[in-house]
Structures are given as structure tokens and as C-alpha cells.
Amino acid sequence: MVTRFIFLAIVVLAACSPKSTNDENELAKISDPDVMKYAIAGKTLYENYCGNCHQSNGEGLGKLIPPLKNSDYFQASVHRTVWIMKNGQKGEIVVNGQKYDQPMPANPVLKPLEIAQISTYLYNIWGMNKGVISSSEVEKYLRKEPSL
């Protein structure tokens, strides 16, 4: 009985222990301390606000939610990405040749600094190296709607 309990306890602890993900490995590759500060906060914000749909690995949900990782649409415009994070998006888009038409809800509670942190995280992993995307840049992007 005790042996079975110990075995179950080990299984539960192993299942619930933090796992190293490829994204954490990508985060570890960032050498600029300013980028790292933004990216660490951005990773947590991304997981809380974006990860449920776009997934923690950025690969989206099949034909329903587009990927961010290795996405031509995402990589094409930081301005557009920032705008969409805050204001949402409706209508069909094409990502890596695949059509998507699921609305993305707005996140009006996100402050410019939080959007800057999420953006800095996303644009500095998966092989990208855009550096810090500052809250002042985000504020500038949010003043004018990009061509979607």
C-alpha cells in the first residue's frame, strides 16, 4: 500500500513538474539583457492572453487559428501585429497560403507596455531577432490603423 502511494506520488509530481519547452530554449538564446527583460514578461503575458488560441508553441489550431511561428503574415508587420493585439481583427486573412476567417477578439485591457513585452517576446524567438519593441513604438503604432 505504501509502495503504491509512493509510486503514485512520484507519477503526479513528474506529471505536474515544469517542462522545458522549445520556446524556453529559444528564450535562453536571447543575449541582449534589455530584450530579455521584456521577453520574460512577454512570455507570461503571451501565455495568459494569446497562448490558448495560438498555442504556447505559436503553431495555432489547425485550420481554425493561424500560427504565429514561421508565419508570413505575422512576420510582415510589427505595426499590424500590435494593432491586432489591442483591437482584434475580423475577416479573412491568408497565412502561409492557408485562409483563416475566425475573428480575433480585441484585448482592450492590454497596456502599451504589455503589448511591447509580448511583441518583444514573439519577435525575438523562433529565429527572429527584432530587438526591443518599446512601449513608445507601440503607442505610435496604436495611433494609426495599419493596412490590414
Phi, psi and omega in degrees: 000312179295319179299318179295319179298315180298317178301312180297321179297318179295317179299314180296315179297319179294320181291328184264355181287150180300140179254143173281126180252166175300326180295323176294322176295320177297317179299321181294340180282347181288124183258339181283120183296328178292317177298317182299318179301312179295315186293323179297312177295321181296324179298314179296316178297318178301313180299323182283324187253334190238330189297331180299322181266309184278353179073151182297333179272000177075011185269003176069193181237082176052234181266006182265309182240127184290155175285158168256320180297128180056032182264125177297321181296314180294314184289339185292332187202112173296319179306308181298318180299314179300313180301314181294320179304317183279316191255351182078183181203140175233153178103165183288138171230161177240123180237119181051039177083356181257133178278138175229140180220029177267124179298143172258124181291153175288157174236070185295343180281343181290129178275158179307321179297319180294318177296321177298319180293316178299313181298316179299317177301306186295322183273011176230015172236179178058035176086000179266158182211067184273351182078192181290132168256107190281162178294330177291324174296317180299315178301319178297314180297324183283345178287334185226125179294131178282167172284118182270000000 
